[in-house]
């Protein structure tokens, strides 16, 4: 009888320990860590805080911090005072008066002052924010004033048209002519709690008619 060759036996594979692969594992993406706010980031309540507008004019470089350190502390201290009709003078040149006023507004907002309670006036050229908003027409510009929910910027020549606010900040960025001097002298009554004047002390003293 012929021998029938036996079929070769296939040994069963021995399963070893499984190696977990990390290929399909999703690496969690690190969450961004908030960094310090840049100077270009607007603060709540500052110019541009409100209805979205086209990009405002380029900002001027900040004034030298050496002359602002002491007045800044004084502004913050005065802003926290509860008595009415406080007065604060921040020495500043005509070229740096607007920057000093902007810094004073930032400190007021940081200390908790309501944006709609701040009025900023300039004795010379319009503040860049006011010039930008006026490009959309006076009706829209003054409508923002009447809304009273944000910081408003105008010239001292238009101070009589502005309603009283808790804090009035004046930037003496030009010559104090008779009209500006009269407006400056009457602004203490228009400011409910605090009047801040950024300018040359001699000019301010002369306009107010008394040493400050």
C-alpha distance (Angstrom), angle and dihedral (degrees) to the residues before:
residue distance angle dihedral
X1 . . .
X2 3.75 . .
X3 3.72 116.0 .
X4 3.78 115.1 -115.0
X5 3.71 108.8 -140.0
X6 3.74 111.7 -121.5
X7 3.73 117.2 -118.5
X8 3.73 111.7 -108.1
X9 3.71 111.9 -104.1
X10 3.75 115.7 -125.4
X11 3.73 109.7 -141.7
X12 3.74 115.5 -129.1
X13 3.76 112.8 -106.4
X14 3.69 113.8 -110.5
X15 3.75 111.6 -129.4
X16 3.71 113.7 -139.3
X17 3.76 129.3 -164.1
X18 3.77 113.3 -56.7
X19 3.77 116.9 -118.4
X20 3.76 112.8 -138.8
X21 3.72 111.4 -132.5
X22 3.77 122.4 -143.3
X23 3.74 92.7 -158.7
X24 3.76 93.7 99.5
X25 3.76 94.6 41.0
X26 3.80 113.3 110.1
X27 3.75 113.9 -133.8
X28 3.79 109.6 -138.5
X29 3.78 112.7 -115.1
X30 3.79 111.1 -122.2
X31 3.77 112.6 -114.6
X32 3.79 116.5 -120.7
X33 3.78 115.8 -103.1
X34 3.79 114.0 -134.7
X35 3.75 111.1 -115.2
X36 3.78 131.9 -159.6
X37 3.75 115.7 -61.0
X38 3.78 113.4 -102.6
X39 3.76 121.3 -126.9
X40 3.80 89.7 -111.9
X41 3.81 92.3 62.0
X42 3.81 108.2 97.7
X43 3.75 118.6 -129.3
X44 3.75 120.9 -127.5
X45 3.75 108.6 -88.7
X46 3.79 96.7 19.7
X47 3.84 125.9 114.3
X48 3.76 109.7 -58.4
X49 3.83 92.6 28.4
X50 3.76 101.8 123.5
X51 3.80 132.6 36.7
X52 3.78 111.8 18.6
X53 3.77 111.0 -100.8
X54 3.79 132.9 180.0
X55 3.77 114.2 -83.9
X56 3.83 110.5 -64.1
X57 3.80 122.4 -128.2
X58 3.77 117.7 -69.8
X59 3.78 113.2 -82.2
X60 3.75 120.9 -114.2
X61 3.80 118.0 -116.4
X62 3.82 112.0 -90.0
X63 3.76 118.1 -96.5
X64 3.75 121.9 -108.9
X65 3.82 110.0 -68.8
X66 3.79 93.0 -145.1
X67 3.79 92.9 76.4
X68 3.80 93.4 40.7
X69 3.80 101.9 54.2
X70 3.80 97.8 77.4
X71 3.84 96.4 38.6
X72 3.81 89.8 47.3
X73 3.79 91.4 58.6
X74 3.80 90.3 46.2
X75 3.81 91.6 51.0
X76 3.79 92.1 51.4
X77 3.80 91.4 47.8
X78 3.79 91.9 48.5
X79 3.81 91.7 47.3
X80 3.78 89.8 57.5
X81 3.79 92.8 53.3
X82 3.77 115.1 108.7
X83 3.80 98.0 -156.9
X84 3.80 117.2 100.0
X85 3.79 129.0 -111.9
X86 3.80 97.3 22.8
X87 3.81 115.4 174.5
X88 3.80 127.5 -148.2
X89 3.80 127.3 -179.6
X90 3.81 119.2 -159.6
X91 3.81 112.3 -168.2
X92 3.80 109.8 -128.8
X93 3.78 138.7 150.9
X94 3.82 119.4 -117.8
X95 3.81 89.4 -103.8
X96 3.81 92.5 51.1
X97 3.80 99.8 37.3
X98 3.81 95.4 93.6
X99 3.80 92.2 48.8
X100 3.80 90.0 49.2
X101 3.81 90.2 50.5
X102 3.80 91.3 49.9
X103 3.79 90.4 51.7
X104 3.79 90.7 48.9
X105 3.81 89.8 52.6
X106 3.81 91.0 50.5
X107 3.80 90.9 51.8
X108 3.79 91.4 48.4
X109 3.80 91.3 51.9
X110 3.80 91.4 46.8
X111 3.80 89.5 52.7
X112 3.81 90.9 55.1
X113 3.79 103.5 -94.4
X114 3.81 113.0 154.8
X115 3.85 110.4 -113.0
X116 3.79 92.3 -134.3
X117 3.80 89.5 58.3
X118 3.81 95.0 63.9
X119 3.80 126.6 87.6
X120 3.81 120.3 -175.7
X121 3.80 119.5 -162.0
X122 3.80 130.6 -173.9
X123 3.79 124.7 -156.8
X124 3.81 94.0 -155.2
X125 3.78 130.0 24.5
X126 3.77 120.0 4.8
X127 3.78 118.0 -89.2
X128 3.85 108.6 -100.1
X129 3.81 89.9 -113.1
X130 3.80 92.2 54.1
X131 3.81 92.2 45.9
X132 3.80 89.6 51.1
X133 3.80 94.9 48.3
X134 3.79 92.4 45.6
X135 3.79 88.2 59.9
X136 3.83 86.0 73.6
X137 3.79 91.5 55.1
X138 3.78 136.0 -83.9
X139 3.79 93.1 -94.9
X140 3.80 92.9 60.9
X141 3.81 90.4 40.8
X142 3.80 95.7 54.5
X143 3.80 91.4 40.2
X144 3.80 86.9 67.2
X145 3.79 89.0 52.9
X146 3.80 91.8 50.3
X147 3.81 91.0 48.8
X148 3.81 88.1 60.6
X149 3.79 95.2 -162.5
X150 3.80 99.6 114.8
X151 3.79 143.4 36.5
X152 3.80 108.9 -73.3
X153 3.81 127.3 -152.3
X154 3.80 126.1 -158.0
X155 3.80 142.1 139.9
X156 3.79 124.8 -89.2
X157 3.81 87.0 -117.7
X158 3.82 86.4 68.8
X159 3.80 95.9 41.5
X160 3.81 92.0 111.4
X161 3.79 89.5 59.9
X162 3.81 92.1 53.7
X163 3.77 119.9 86.9
X164 3.79 120.8 -126.2
X165 3.80 116.3 -85.3
X166 3.77 133.9 -173.4
X167 3.80 93.8 -107.9
X168 3.80 129.0 27.9
X169 3.80 119.3 -168.5
X170 3.81 117.7 -166.9
X171 3.81 123.1 -163.2
X172 3.80 110.5 -160.0
X173 3.81 93.9 -153.3
X174 3.79 95.8 152.3
X175 3.76 143.4 24.1
X176 3.78 115.6 -49.6
X177 3.77 100.9 -123.6
X178 3.80 121.9 -177.4
X179 3.81 93.3 -86.6
X180 3.80 94.2 48.9
X181 3.81 91.7 44.5
X182 3.81 92.1 52.9
X183 3.79 90.8 47.1
X184 3.79 91.5 49.3
X185 3.79 92.0 49.4
X186 3.81 91.3 53.6
X187 3.78 98.1 44.1
X188 3.79 95.2 86.0
X189 3.79 88.9 71.1
X190 3.81 90.9 46.2
X191 3.82 91.6 53.5
X192 3.78 109.0 78.2
X193 3.81 97.7 -160.4
X194 3.80 113.1 -2.7
X195 3.80 139.2 19.8
X196 3.80 117.2 -164.8
X197 3.79 120.3 -172.2
X198 3.81 120.4 -168.6
X199 3.79 110.0 -163.8
X200 3.77 148.3 84.3
X201 3.82 108.7 -42.9
X202 3.81 94.8 -135.5
X203 3.80 92.5 53.9
X204 3.77 92.3 45.5
X205 3.81 92.5 48.0
X206 3.77 90.9 50.2
X207 3.79 92.7 49.3
X208 3.78 93.7 48.0
X209 3.78 92.1 44.2
X210 3.82 92.8 -133.2
X211 3.77 139.7 67.2
X212 3.78 115.2 -91.0
